[in-house]
Amino acid sequence: MRSAAITQPAIRDRILAEAERLFRAYGYSKTTVADVAQACEMSPANVYRFFESKAAINEAITEVVLARMETLSQGIAREARPASERLKRLVMEGHRFTCEQYLNESRVHEIVAIAMDEQWGVIDAHIERVRACYRLVIEDGARSGEFTSNKLEDRCQCVFNAVIPFCHPQIVAERYSLDRGRQAALMAEFLVDSLLARA
């Protein structure tokens, strides 16, 4: 007989997988906990054993979606290439991910937008993890002499602040959805140029 320690995470993962599928297909607003329970072939009461509300399910799905971007960013930050190339890739791939996940998939945008309104803690933790990737690259560049080491903390802050609009789903939808990454590329070039060590 399988132990609860093994089966409970599996049940929780199944609930999340079915909920994400339904949210993507029908939208968060039109999906109920009863719909999720039916898709999982269980009672709503059993879903509530794992998640206290539909909002809690959405929070967990948001964490999964955001973790995909974090994994992408962490991989780029640790690549064996010059810091300037990694920084440009962080900006461009973050922007591409935002466009693909939140603009092309409007119902995923809805999931994250609701989380931004209702579960800011999840979003805030995600921002800090992505910020750490930018910091890693900029500090690597400063150590190697590729980037200036002057006022490093301030520069890290400024770089991340400049990048946020290109990864924020609502801002991208309003301003950059149709420019095919042109503005993001210009910003990436500008940021690298502002960081380069001068002779």
VEXDREN-2710 file (C-alpha; in Angstrom, 1 decimal):
% VEXDREN-2710
k/r/px/py/pz
1/MET/0.0/0.0/0.0
2/ARG/1.4/3.4/-1.0
3/SER/2.0/5.8/1.9
4/ALA/0.2/9.2/2.3
5/ALA/3.6/10.9/1.8
6/ILE/3.8/9.5/-1.7
7/THR/0.1/9.7/-2.7
8/GLN/-0.7/13.2/-1.4
9/PRO/1.9/15.1/-3.5
10/ALA/0.7/13.0/-6.5
11/ILE/-2.9/14.0/-5.9
12/ARG/-2.0/17.6/-5.4
13/ASP/0.0/17.6/-8.7
14/ARG/-2.9/16.0/-10.5
15/ILE/-5.3/18.7/-9.2
16/LEU/-2.9/21.5/-10.3
17/ALA/-2.4/19.9/-13.8
18/GLU/-6.2/19.6/-14.4
19/ALA/-6.9/23.0/-13.0
20/GLU/-4.3/24.6/-15.3
21/ARG/-5.7/22.7/-18.2
22/LEU/-9.2/24.0/-17.4
23/PHE/-8.1/27.5/-16.7
24/ARG/-6.2/27.5/-20.1
25/ALA/-9.2/26.1/-21.9
26/TYR/-12.1/28.0/-20.3
27/GLY/-10.5/30.8/-18.3
28/TYR/-10.1/31.2/-14.6
29/SER/-13.4/33.0/-14.1
30/LYS/-15.5/30.4/-15.8
31/THR/-13.9/27.4/-14.0
32/THR/-15.2/26.2/-10.7
33/VAL/-13.7/24.0/-8.0
34/ALA/-16.4/21.5/-8.9
35/ASP/-15.1/21.5/-12.5
36/VAL/-11.6/20.8/-11.3
37/ALA/-12.9/18.0/-9.0
38/GLN/-14.9/16.4/-11.9
39/ALA/-11.8/16.5/-14.2
40/CYS/-9.8/14.7/-11.4
41/GLU/-12.6/12.2/-10.8
42/MET/-12.9/13.2/-7.2
43/SER/-15.3/15.1/-5.0
44/PRO/-14.9/18.9/-4.4
45/ALA/-14.4/18.1/-0.7
46/ASN/-11.2/16.2/-1.7
47/VAL/-9.9/19.2/-3.7
48/TYR/-10.5/21.4/-0.7
49/ARG/-8.3/19.0/1.4
50/PHE/-5.4/20.3/-0.7
51/PHE/-6.5/23.8/-1.5
52/GLU/-8.7/26.0/0.6
53/SER/-10.1/27.9/-2.4
54/LYS/-10.0/28.4/-6.1
55/ALA/-7.7/31.4/-5.4
56/ALA/-5.2/29.0/-3.7
57/ILE/-5.2/26.7/-6.7
58/ASN/-4.5/29.8/-8.9
59/GLU/-1.7/30.8/-6.6
60/ALA/-0.1/27.4/-6.9
61/ILE/-0.5/27.4/-10.7
62/THR/1.0/30.9/-10.9
63/GLU/4.1/29.7/-9.0
64/VAL/4.5/26.9/-11.5
65/VAL/4.2/29.3/-14.5
66/LEU/6.6/31.8/-13.0
67/ALA/9.0/29.0/-12.1
68/ARG/9.4/28.3/-15.8
69/MET/10.7/31.8/-16.4
70/GLU/12.9/31.6/-13.3
71/THR/14.5/28.3/-14.7
72/LEU/15.1/30.0/-18.0
73/SER/16.7/33.1/-16.4
74/GLN/18.9/31.0/-14.0
75/GLY/20.1/28.9/-17.0
76/ILE/21.1/32.0/-18.9
77/ALA/22.7/33.6/-15.9
78/ARG/25.0/30.6/-15.5
79/GLU/26.0/30.2/-19.2
80/ALA/29.7/30.2/-20.0
81/ARG/29.7/33.3/-22.1
82/PRO/30.6/37.0/-21.6
83/ALA/28.4/38.9/-19.1
84/SER/27.3/41.3/-21.8
85/GLU/25.9/38.5/-23.9
86/ARG/24.2/36.9/-20.9
87/LEU/22.6/40.2/-20.0
88/LYS/21.2/40.8/-23.4
89/ARG/19.8/37.2/-23.4
90/LEU/18.2/37.7/-20.1
91/VAL/16.4/40.8/-21.4
92/MET/15.4/39.3/-24.7
93/GLU/14.4/35.8/-23.5
94/GLY/12.5/37.3/-20.6
95/HIS/10.6/39.5/-23.0
96/ARG/10.0/36.6/-25.4
97/PHE/8.7/34.4/-22.6
98/THR/6.3/37.1/-21.5
99/CYS/4.9/37.5/-25.0
100/GLU/4.5/33.8/-25.6
101/GLN/3.1/32.9/-22.2
102/TYR/0.9/35.9/-21.4
103/LEU/0.0/37.5/-24.7
104/ASN/-0.4/34.5/-27.0
105/GLU/-2.1/32.6/-24.2
106/SER/-4.6/35.1/-23.0
107/ARG/-6.0/32.8/-20.3
108/VAL/-2.5/32.4/-18.8
109/HIS/-2.4/36.1/-18.7
110/GLU/-5.6/36.1/-16.8
111/ILE/-4.2/33.6/-14.3
112/VAL/-1.1/35.7/-13.6
113/ALA/-3.1/39.0/-13.7
114/ILE/-5.4/37.7/-11.0
115/ALA/-2.4/36.6/-8.9
116/MET/-0.9/40.1/-9.3
117/ASP/-4.1/41.5/-7.8
118/GLU/-4.7/38.9/-5.1
119/GLN/-1.4/37.1/-4.2
120/TRP/1.3/39.6/-4.5
121/GLY/3.6/37.6/-2.3
122/VAL/4.0/35.0/-5.0
123/ILE/4.8/37.7/-7.6
124/ASP/7.2/39.5/-5.2
125/ALA/9.2/36.3/-4.5
126/HIS/9.4/35.6/-8.3
127/ILE/10.7/39.2/-8.9
128/GLU/13.4/38.7/-6.3
129/ARG/14.6/35.4/-7.8
130/VAL/14.8/36.9/-11.3
131/ARG/16.5/40.0/-9.9
132/ALA/19.1/37.7/-8.4
133/CYS/19.9/36.4/-12.0
134/TYR/20.6/39.9/-13.2
135/ARG/22.7/40.6/-10.2
136/LEU/24.7/37.4/-10.8
137/VAL/25.5/38.4/-14.4
138/ILE/26.4/42.0/-13.5
139/GLU/28.6/41.0/-10.6
140/ASP/30.3/38.4/-12.9
141/GLY/30.9/41.2/-15.4
142/ALA/32.4/43.5/-12.8
143/ARG/34.7/40.8/-11.5
144/SER/36.0/40.0/-14.9
145/GLY/36.6/43.6/-15.8
146/GLU/34.0/43.6/-18.6
147/PHE/31.6/45.8/-16.6
148/THR/32.5/48.8/-14.4
149/SER/32.5/48.0/-10.7
150/ASN/31.6/51.6/-9.8
151/LYS/28.4/51.9/-7.7
152/LEU/27.6/48.2/-8.5
153/GLU/24.5/48.0/-6.2
154/ASP/23.0/51.1/-7.8
155/ARG/23.7/49.8/-11.3
156/CYS/22.0/46.4/-10.5
157/GLN/19.0/48.3/-9.2
158/CYS/18.8/50.5/-12.3
159/VAL/19.2/47.7/-14.7
160/PHE/16.4/45.6/-13.2
161/ASN/14.1/48.6/-13.0
162/ALA/14.7/49.3/-16.6
163/VAL/13.9/45.7/-17.6
164/ILE/10.7/45.3/-15.6
165/PRO/8.4/46.9/-18.3
166/PHE/9.5/44.3/-20.8
167/CYS/8.6/41.4/-18.6
168/HIS/5.4/42.7/-16.9
169/PRO/2.4/41.1/-18.6
170/GLN/0.1/44.1/-18.5
171/ILE/2.8/46.6/-19.6
172/VAL/3.9/44.4/-22.5
173/ALA/0.3/44.0/-23.6
174/GLU/-0.3/47.7/-23.6
175/ARG/3.0/48.9/-25.1
176/TYR/5.2/46.3/-26.7
177/SER/2.9/43.5/-27.9
178/LEU/3.3/44.4/-31.6
179/ASP/6.9/45.6/-31.9
180/ARG/8.5/42.1/-32.1
181/GLY/11.0/42.7/-29.4
182/ARG/12.5/45.9/-31.0
183/GLN/12.3/48.0/-27.9
184/ALA/13.5/45.2/-25.7
185/ALA/16.5/44.8/-27.9
186/LEU/17.3/48.5/-27.8
187/MET/17.0/48.5/-24.0
188/ALA/19.3/45.5/-23.8
189/GLU/22.0/47.2/-25.9
190/PHE/21.6/50.4/-23.9
191/LEU/22.0/48.6/-20.6
192/VAL/25.1/46.7/-21.7
193/ASP/26.7/49.9/-23.0
194/SER/26.0/51.7/-19.7
195/LEU/27.7/48.9/-17.8
196/LEU/30.8/48.4/-20.0
197/ALA/34.1/49.3/-18.4
198/ARG/35.8/52.2/-20.2
199/ALA/39.5/52.4/-20.8
END
